[in-house]
Amino acid sequence: VLPCLSDENNKTENFDTAMKTKQKLLVLLTETPETLQSMNISDMMNVLVAHIQPNSVYTDATGREYKSPAMISVTTKMAVLQWILMLHTHVPVKINVHYDTIFPAVIATLSDVNDEVVLFSIKLLSSLCIQHNERDQTNFESFMESLVTLFKEDEKLLEKRCSFIIQALCQHIDCEKVFCTLASILGKKEEVGFTALVVQYLNWILLTSTSLLPLRQTLKKYGTREKKSRFSLSLSLSLSLYISLSLSRSQSLLLMLGFEVIIYLNRK
């Protein structure tokens, strides 16, 4: 089914049939979770992950070897992400053992040019990281580490998509948790220039994004002393750290501006 979805530009009969088949299978398996319990998820994951990674070699249930296309269509990527989310929703225990394979593949799609793919990838990653136990917390921290690394390796992605990705992530995971975790990760980085740039973007997102209004309100009105301590030390100390580093005057002024606004909000 997945290879046939690559014909989206031609809209062939195979493509139409594949779309209908994909949808019927999703509905069928969702309505009969006992079927999922009896399925070999490992073989399925090999095929799914390969179809969001161009030129990936994979084997099917019969042991035959295949290679995914060099150019994977948006429709194929979306189908893969939908399938993985469905599997995680209905058979999370079976998916757990494949986290190390799923995470790198899905995180890589955050650099996709298609907004729909990026948004669904964030939804899936957030679902995998929702904190129910210690493993989920570890997954979230690993995800955020990988996101920072992705920004470091792709300066254009940081410049063009940082705000889009962070705001979308905050739609699924508590924004305070997102910013505190980023602050903790950035506070350990030695690359001063990169770190300063990320903090500058985060300051701007925090201070201007409509979706982050709850976080700004949290900064203005601390519910408890414990919350104040946890949040202000994680974020404010991280921000102030970079201001004190040997940055250029323009960088220091930009960072100081964001930090001073946060201080102002804290005192309101």
Secondary structure, DSSP 8 states (H G I E B T S, - for coil): -TGGGGGTTTT-HHHHHHHHHHHHHHHHHHH-HHHHHHS-HHHHHHHHHHTTSTT-EEE-TT--EEE--SS--HHHHHHHHHHHHHHHHH-HHHHHTTHHHHHHHHHHGGG-S-HHHHHHHHHHHHHHH--SSHHHHHHHHHHHHHHHHHHHH-HHHHHHHHHHHHHHHTTTS-HHHHHHHHHHHHTT---HHHHHHHHHHHHHHHHH-GGGHHHHHHHHS-SSHHHHHHHHHHHHHHHHHHHTSS--HHHHHHHHHHHHHHHHHHH-
